[in-house]
Amino acid sequence: MKAQSFFNESNFHAYDFFEPTMAFPVFSTRAADALREKMSSQMTFFPAKVDVNGSLYEVFAGVVLNRKRVFERVGDYEIRVRDGVVMGDDDFIVRDLDNPQFFFATESMRLLCDSLRLSIFFKNFSMMK
């Protein structure tokens, strides 16, 4: 993988999550080590490398195993949350079963990462890109 241009040797290790353009989450080794046991039923972590200005750094790409029907397509362009969708306290990260390009972290994931003091900025959920 190639890092975005604002990353450099000085700031790369200050981040524990990297927002990829691909449909899988990317975590620092510190975050993967901290989350691996708690999230083993919901995500598998695979070692990967990211190029930061010609230097390679180890990261972990996550394969989200927790899959649920969350979103539904309405017409050709609209996607919305299905009626009756409920996330439990044990749902940390979820990939949509019918739209596998979509995954999201839940409030439980945010609280877990905060308790582990991981440097992850969570965006509010929005159906708009």
C-alpha positions as CSV (number, residue, x, y, z in Angstrom):
1,M,0.0,0.0,0.0
2,K,1.1,3.6,-0.4
3,A,0.5,6.2,2.3
4,Q,-1.2,9.5,1.7
5,S,1.2,12.4,1.1
6,F,0.9,14.0,4.5
7,F,2.4,10.9,6.2
8,N,6.2,11.0,6.9
9,E,8.7,9.3,9.1
10,S,7.9,11.7,12.0
11,N,4.1,11.4,12.1
12,F,3.4,7.9,10.8
13,H,3.7,6.2,14.2
14,A,1.2,8.7,15.8
15,Y,-1.7,7.0,14.0
16,D,-3.3,3.6,14.9
17,F,-5.8,3.5,12.0
18,F,-5.4,4.4,8.4
19,E,-8.4,5.1,6.2
20,P,-7.8,3.1,3.0
21,T,-9.3,3.6,-0.3
22,M,-9.9,-0.1,-0.4
23,A,-12.8,-1.8,1.4
24,F,-10.8,-3.0,4.4
25,P,-9.5,-1.3,7.5
26,V,-5.8,-0.8,8.1
27,F,-4.4,-0.7,11.6
28,S,-1.0,0.0,13.2
29,T,0.8,-2.9,14.7
30,R,0.1,-1.4,18.1
31,A,-3.6,-1.3,17.4
32,A,-3.7,-4.8,15.9
33,D,-1.9,-6.2,19.0
34,A,-4.3,-4.4,21.4
35,L,-7.5,-5.4,19.5
36,R,-6.6,-8.9,18.2
37,E,-7.9,-10.9,21.2
38,K,-11.1,-8.9,21.8
39,M,-12.0,-8.8,18.1
40,S,-10.9,-12.3,17.0
41,S,-14.5,-13.4,16.2
42,Q,-15.1,-10.2,14.1
43,M,-11.9,-9.5,12.3
44,T,-8.8,-11.3,11.2
45,F,-5.6,-9.2,11.0
46,F,-3.1,-9.8,8.1
47,P,0.4,-8.3,8.0
48,A,0.9,-5.8,5.3
49,K,3.4,-3.0,4.4
50,V,2.8,0.6,3.7
51,D,5.2,2.8,1.7
52,V,5.8,6.1,3.4
53,N,8.0,8.2,1.1
54,G,10.1,5.2,0.1
55,S,10.3,3.6,3.5
56,L,8.2,0.5,4.3
57,Y,6.4,0.2,7.6
58,E,4.4,-2.8,9.0
59,V,0.7,-2.4,9.4
60,F,-2.2,-4.9,9.6
61,A,-5.1,-5.1,7.2
62,G,-8.3,-6.3,8.7
63,V,-10.8,-8.8,7.1
64,V,-14.1,-8.1,8.7
65,L,-15.9,-11.4,9.6
66,N,-18.9,-9.8,11.4
67,R,-21.3,-9.5,8.5
68,K,-25.0,-8.4,8.8
69,R,-27.7,-7.1,6.5
70,V,-27.5,-3.5,7.5
71,F,-28.1,-1.5,4.3
72,E,-30.5,-1.7,1.5
73,R,-30.5,-0.2,-2.0
74,V,-33.4,1.9,-3.0
75,G,-33.4,2.5,-6.7
76,D,-30.1,2.9,-8.6
77,Y,-28.4,5.4,-6.4
78,E,-29.8,5.5,-2.8
79,I,-28.7,3.3,0.1
80,R,-30.3,3.4,3.5
81,V,-30.2,1.5,6.8
82,R,-32.7,-1.3,6.9
83,D,-35.6,-0.9,9.3
84,G,-35.1,-2.8,12.6
85,V,-31.3,-3.1,12.4
86,V,-29.9,-3.3,15.9
87,M,-26.2,-3.5,16.8
88,G,-25.3,-5.3,20.1
89,D,-22.7,-4.3,22.6
90,D,-20.5,-7.1,21.2
91,D,-20.6,-5.7,17.7
92,F,-17.4,-3.8,17.2
93,I,-17.0,-3.7,13.4
94,V,-19.5,-4.8,10.8
95,R,-19.4,-5.4,7.1
96,D,-22.7,-5.3,5.2
97,L,-23.7,-8.7,3.9
98,D,-25.4,-7.4,0.8
99,N,-23.0,-4.5,0.1
100,P,-19.6,-5.8,1.0
101,Q,-17.8,-2.6,0.1
102,F,-19.4,-1.0,3.2
103,F,-18.0,-1.6,6.7
104,F,-18.3,0.5,9.8
105,A,-17.2,0.7,13.4
106,T,-19.8,0.9,16.1
107,E,-20.0,2.9,19.3
108,S,-18.7,-0.2,21.2
109,M,-15.6,-0.1,18.9
110,R,-15.1,3.6,19.7
111,L,-15.3,2.9,23.4
112,L,-13.0,-0.1,23.2
113,C,-10.4,2.0,21.3
114,D,-10.7,4.9,23.7
115,S,-10.1,2.5,26.7
116,L,-7.0,1.1,25.0
117,R,-5.8,4.7,24.3
118,L,-5.5,4.1,20.6
119,S,-5.1,7.1,18.4
120,I,-8.1,6.6,16.1
121,F,-10.4,9.4,14.9
122,F,-13.9,8.1,14.3
123,K,-16.1,9.9,11.7
124,N,-19.8,10.2,12.3
125,F,-21.9,7.8,10.2
126,S,-23.3,9.3,7.1
127,M,-24.8,7.8,4.0
128,M,-23.3,10.7,2.0
129,K,-19.8,10.4,0.6
